[in-house]
Amino acid sequence: MRIIPVKINEGDVVHRSIEEYIRRNSLKGGIITGIGGLMEAVIGFYSPESKTYLEKRIESSGSVIEVASLQGNYLVKRNGEVSIHIHVVAGFENTTVAGHLIHGTAKPMLEVFLIEIGEAVGETFIHRAR
């Protein structure tokens, strides 16, 4: 097991930044955990009926969306694509929201750890590894 700290700087897109670290460090699969802030985000809520995500866009209006918890996992698919699955609990303007992080931009930063487990992640979550 290997633990890699990742600082996602202000203005950087969360998924793109994490994918770059995964590729740069030749990671195969593992856990994502972190805290920090966002300037804007799209949070998804899964609808079993439509098998799609209902999306809620949130913006910080000049302040910060506080990310109290960022949890998820990553794996590298058979075709080499990186699959990142992240959920967040975040607060802004006296509101708390939790769900699937579809998109987010850091502000002032996110402090993330990638905990490398290896190919077992793709072997277990085969529905995402194809």
C-alpha positions in Angstrom: 0.0 0.0 0.0 1.2 3.5 -0.9 -0.2 6.8 0.2 0.2 9.9 -2.0 -0.7 13.3 -0.8 -2.2 15.6 -3.4 -2.8 19.3 -3.1 -5.4 20.6 -5.6 -4.8 24.3 -6.0 -7.3 27.1 -6.4 -8.9 27.0 -9.8 -7.9 23.4 -10.6 -10.6 20.9 -11.6 -10.9 18.1 -9.1 -11.3 15.1 -11.3 -8.7 16.2 -13.8 -6.1 16.9 -11.1 -6.7 13.5 -9.5 -6.4 11.7 -12.8 -3.1 13.5 -13.6 -1.6 12.2 -10.3 -2.9 8.7 -10.9 -1.3 8.6 -14.4 1.9 10.4 -13.3 2.4 7.9 -10.4 1.3 4.8 -12.4 -1.4 3.9 -9.9 -3.9 1.1 -10.6 -6.6 1.4 -8.0 -7.3 2.7 -4.6 -9.1 5.0 -2.1 -9.5 8.8 -2.4 -10.0 10.8 0.8 -9.8 14.5 1.5 -11.0 17.9 2.8 -10.8 21.5 1.7 -12.8 23.9 -0.3 -14.5 24.5 -3.7 -15.6 27.5 -5.6 -18.3 25.6 -7.5 -19.5 22.1 -7.9 -22.0 19.8 -9.5 -23.4 17.3 -7.1 -25.3 14.3 -8.4 -28.1 12.3 -6.8 -28.6 8.9 -8.4 -32.1 8.0 -9.7 -32.6 4.3 -9.9 -35.7 4.8 -12.2 -33.9 6.7 -14.9 -30.4 5.2 -14.1 -29.0 8.7 -14.3 -27.8 11.4 -11.9 -30.1 14.3 -11.0 -27.7 17.3 -10.8 -27.5 20.2 -8.5 -25.1 23.0 -9.3 -23.7 25.0 -6.4 -21.6 28.1 -6.4 -19.8 29.8 -3.6 -20.8 33.4 -4.4 -17.4 34.7 -3.5 -17.0 32.6 -0.3 -16.0 29.0 -0.1 -17.9 25.8 -0.3 -16.4 23.9 2.7 -15.7 20.2 1.9 -16.1 18.4 5.2 -15.6 15.0 3.6 -14.5 13.8 0.2 -14.4 10.1 -0.2 -14.2 7.7 -3.1 -12.1 5.4 -5.1 -10.3 5.1 -8.4 -9.3 2.4 -10.8 -7.7 2.1 -14.2 -10.0 0.4 -16.8 -8.8 -2.3 -19.1 -8.6 0.2 -22.0 -6.4 2.5 -19.9 -9.0 5.1 -19.0 -9.1 6.3 -15.3 -12.4 5.9 -13.5 -12.9 8.2 -10.5 -15.9 7.9 -8.2 -16.1 10.6 -5.5 -18.8 11.6 -3.0 -18.7 14.7 -0.9 -20.4 16.3 2.1 -20.1 20.1 1.7 -21.5 23.2 3.4 -22.2 26.7 2.0 -24.5 29.5 2.9 -26.1 27.7 5.9 -26.8 24.6 3.7 -25.3 21.2 3.7 -25.3 19.0 0.6 -24.1 15.4 0.1 -23.8 13.3 -3.0 -21.8 12.3 -6.0 -19.2 14.9 -7.0 -19.7 15.1 -10.8 -17.6 18.3 -11.1 -15.8 20.6 -8.8 -13.2 23.4 -8.9 -11.0 24.0 -5.9 -10.9 27.1 -3.7 -8.6 27.8 -2.0 -7.4 24.2 -2.2 -8.3 20.5 -1.5 -6.0 18.3 0.5 -6.4 14.8 -0.9 -4.8 11.5 -0.2 -4.7 8.7 -2.8 -4.3 5.3 -1.0 -3.0 2.9 -3.6 -4.4 -0.7 -3.3 -3.7 -1.9 -6.8 -5.7 -3.9 -9.4 -8.0 -5.5 -6.8 -10.2 -2.4 -7.0 -10.9 -3.0 -10.7 -11.3 -6.7 -10.1 -13.9 -6.0 -7.4 -15.8 -3.2 -9.2 -15.8 -5.0 -12.5 -18.9 -2.9 -13.6 -16.6 0.1 -13.8 -13.5 -1.6 -15.0 -14.8 -2.7 -18.4 
